[in-house]
């Protein structure tokens, strides 16, 4: 029996775990660390590093190098996403720190040489502890290469390398290879969605092609679609951290709804479902009652839907029933194209010029993966309330997609049809190699 440790860093990879079809068998036994447990372990790890002066010093060097990795790219053509990431992150920094990092980032002319040098350092300085007992597993499975927020996952990948354990990273999100910077460590194998993502990983992560497998994503599994309502519009909000005008955009949609009386459902972003956003949620609920539309959001503990699986099942059903999706630069643009649902992308906001650049829609527009999708010219990219209203009226009653272009998007960006059996077979091949 081969034992596999599956590690999730956040709620998005939590969802992927049950969507991907991990399944114990006579050959494979899976153990899971979900995001809540992972966060506790990371907290203990940070304490472990901070209490020891020697480890704390080494950990700080690691974080500095990782921070530089976050803002550099081997290819100039993809650098714009990382430059924008730097502008967002450095908004509240002390000016000295900001300009010091600028000097470091822009002085690195040969990224490959820099990476070879820092790889040598990182492998030797990053502390790790043995509480996970990695040696008891045949394979470590993660959903990033350590280039997301967590530092703890990098220590796990590094420890696995030191102990010569096999490891796989499945890239969880569409934007990761072009907007999160280079990873500090490489797993034995990398699973990606599509040919486009494979190209991004090769170019931006400096990872050799033979270790990369294209497997698709369960986000784009074929689903039975029935009873599509000709006048149902779904508005999927963006995270309130990166977009402050979800309510304003909804009011723009309601204005048209109250004239032409189409059916509306609002799907809140998963990250908006927290106590911090309770006030905003209440505003959505009031608008829902006043304007007669359904509001779909992941539940709090004291609300009716208690299982994430239940919520996702309902959310998927409503999505597939929709004729139009109104969306703000997210993976749902791809999902709509895949499922042949007309989609309109919001490309405007009501922010003040002095606002944090993180809430600037221009940042999303310029990201490499978003720009690439918009260049297919399948999606109306509306820049005002007037354009939004016109696009909605045009989209009802017709299919907006050119079949050949749609198929090209599916092949290049979504990847092959996801298969649980193929996924499990690949894992067997890796552990038995």
C-alpha positions, -999 to 999 in steps of 0.1 A, spaced: 0 0 0 14 34 -11 7 62 13 2 97 -1 0 129 19 -23 156 3 -18 191 16 -42 220 10 -31 256 17 -65 274 13 -102 270 7 -97 268 -31 -75 237 -29 -99 223 -2 -126 223 -29 -103 208 -54 -95 178 -31 -131 165 -32 -136 175 -68 -105 157 -81 -116 123 -69 -88 112 -45 -99 77 -36 -83 50 -14 -77 17 -31 -58 -15 -27 -27 4 -40 -32 39 -27 -40 54 7 -46 91 10 -41 113 41 -54 149 40 -43 181 56 -70 207 49 -65 244 51 -77 248 87 -52 222 100 -26 235 76 -30 271 91 -25 257 126 6 238 115 20 269 98 14 290 130 34 264 150 61 264 124 64 302 125 67 300 163 93 273 159 114 295 137 110 327 157 120 312 191 154 301 179 177 330 169 196 309 144 165 295 127 148 330 128 178 345 109 177 318 83 140 321 79 143 359 73 168 353 45 145 328 29 115 353 31 137 381 15 147 358 -14 111 346 -18 99 382 -19 124 389 -48 112 357 -66 76 371 -64 84 401 -86 108 387 -112 102 367 -144 125 351 -169 104 366 -197 99 403 -203 66 396 -220 51 383 -188 67 408 -165 37 432 -165 17 410 -142 45 408 -117 52 445 -119 16 452 -111 18 427 -82 47 447 -69 28 480 -71 -1 465 -52 21 449 -25 43 479 -20 15 505 -17 18 507 21 56 500 23 81 524 37 96 544 7 131 531 16 120 495 15 100 501 -18 130 516 -36 155 491 -22 134 463 -37 130 481 -70 168 483 -72 172 446 -64 144 435 -88 156 456 -118 193 449 -113 187 411 -118 194 409 -155 200 371 -158 172 354 -138 186 319 -145 220 327 -130 203 343 -100 180 313 -95 209 288 -96 227 308 -70 197 313 -47 186 277 -51 219 266 -36 214 290 -7 177 282 -1 182 244 0 206 249 29 191 277 50 153 271 50 144 255 84 120 226 87 107 204 114 98 168 114 63 168 131 46 157 98 67 126 97 71 128 59 92 96 58 60 76 65 46 86 31 56 75 -4 44 108 -21 37 144 -10 9 161 -31 5 199 -29 -14 225 -48 14 250 -52 51 251 -55 54 274 -25 49 306 -44 16 315 -28 12 332 6 23 303 28 60 299 37 54 266 55 46 247 23 81 256 10 96 240 40 76 208 34 87 206 -3 123 213 8 122 186 34 108 161 9 137 169 -15 162 164 13 147 131 22 145 121 -15 107 117 -13 86 120 -45 64 150 -47 37 164 -70 23 199 -73 -10 205 -90 -13 241 -100 -46 251 -84 -55 283 -102 -54 298 -137 -35 329 -128 -7 312 -106 20 308 -133 19 344 -145 10 364 -115 26 348 -84 62 349 -93 87 320 -94 86 293 -68 116 287 -45 115 249 -49 105 224 -75 85 192 -68 94 160 -86 64 164 -110 40 192 -118 4 187 -130 -12 215 -150 -46 223 -166 -37 230 -202 -11 236 -230 -11 273 -222 -5 267 -185 23 242 -193 40 269 -214 36 294 -186 51 270 -161 81 262 -183 88 298 -191 80 315 -157 90 287 -133 120 275 -152 108 239 -149 118 212 -175 90 199 -197 94 162 -190 83 167 -154 50 184 -164 18 165 -172 -14 181 -187 -44 167 -169 -72 193 -172 -91 205 -142 -124 193 -125 -137 228 -128 -144 220 -165 -159 185 -161 -188 180 -185 -220 184 -166 -255 176 -176 -272 209 -186 -309 211 -188 -338 235 -185 -317 266 -194 -339 296 -186 -339 321 -214 -340 351 -191 -318 340 -161 -287 362 -155 -261 353 -129 -238 380 -115 -207 365 -99 -190 390 -76 -153 395 -72 -134 393 -39 -140 425 -19 -103 427 -12 -95 433 -48 -128 450 -60 -148 475 -39 -177 481 -63 -196 448 -63 -226 466 -49 -224 494 -75 -222 469 -104 -251 450 -90 -271 482 -88 -263 489 -125 -277 454 -133 -308 459 -111 -316 492 -129 -320 472 -162 -337 443 -145 -364 466 -131 -372 478 -167 -371 445 -186 -379 421 -158 -354 393 -164 -345 368 -136 -314 376 -116 -293 355 -92 -262 368 -74 -233 345 -65 -210 359 -39 -173 353 -41 -162 326 -15 -137 351 2 -166 375 8 -182 351 32 -166 361 65 -174 381 95 -153 410 80 -178 412 52 -209 407 73 -220 444 67 -216 440 29 -235 407 30 -263 424 48 -264 451 20 -267 423 -6 -295 407 14 -315 440 16 -311 445 -22 -322 409 -27 -354 414 -8 -362 449 -23 -355 438 -59 -367 402 -58 -336 383 -68 -319 352 -52 -286 356 -34 -263 326 -34 -234 325 -9 -215 299 11 -231 296 46 -221 308 79 -223 282 106 -257 294 118 -273 293 83 -292 267 65 -266 251 41 -240 236 64 -219 215 40 -195 231 14 -205 202 -10 -241 212 -7 -234 248 -14 -213 240 -44 -239 216 -58 -265 244 -56 -241 270 -70 -232 248 -100 -268 240 -108 -278 277 -109 -247 285 -130 -256 259 -156 -292 272 -157 -280 307 -165 -282 322 -200 -258 350 -191 -230 353 -166 -218 388 -156 -183 384 -141 -153 405 -132 -120 390 -145 -121 355 -130 -118 319 -139 -156 319 -143 -150 335 -177 -134 303 -188 -161 282 -171 -188 301 -190 -171 296 -223 -166 259 -216 -203 254 -207 -215 276 -236 -230 302 -213 -230 338 -226 -206 358 -205 -200 396 -201 -168 409 -183 -169 440 -162 -141 463 -170 -149 494 -150 -152 505 -114 -162 535 -93 -129 539 -73 -112 571 -64 -78 577 -80 -62 577 -45 -75 542 -37 -52 513 -32 -41 500 -66 -53 465 -55 -88 477 -62 -79 491 -96 -96 472 -124 -67 481 -146 -45 456 -126 -68 427 -136 -71 439 -172 -33 438 -177 -26 404 -162 -12 381 -187 -38 353 -184 -67 378 -186 -53 396 -215 -47 364 -234 -83 353 -229 -97 387 -240 -76 386 -272 -98 357 -284 -126 383 -287 -153 360 -274 -163 380 -244 -178 415 -244 -155 436 -222 -178 464 -210 -163 497 -197 -194 515 -185 -230 510 -173 -243 519 -207 -221 493 -224 -232 467 -197 -269 473 -204 -264 471 -242 -244 438 -238 -270 422 -216 -298 430 -240 -278 417 -269 -269 385 -251 -304 374 -243 -318 350 -269 -286 343 -287 -253 323 -285 -224 348 -286 -196 323 -293 -179 315 -326 -177 277 -324 -141 275 -338 -128 302 -314 -146 286 -285 -130 252 -292 -96 269 -294 -101 284 -259 -112 251 -245 -82 233 -259 -56 259 -251 -68 273 -217 -91 246 -202 -71 216 -213 -83 180 -219 -115 166 -203 -107 159 -167 -108 122 -157 -106 110 -121 -94 76 -134 -66 91 -154 -56 113 -125 -53 83 -101 -34 63 -128 -8 91 -131 -3 91 -93 2 53 -94 28 57 -121 46 83 -101 48 63 -69 57 32 -87 83 48 -110 
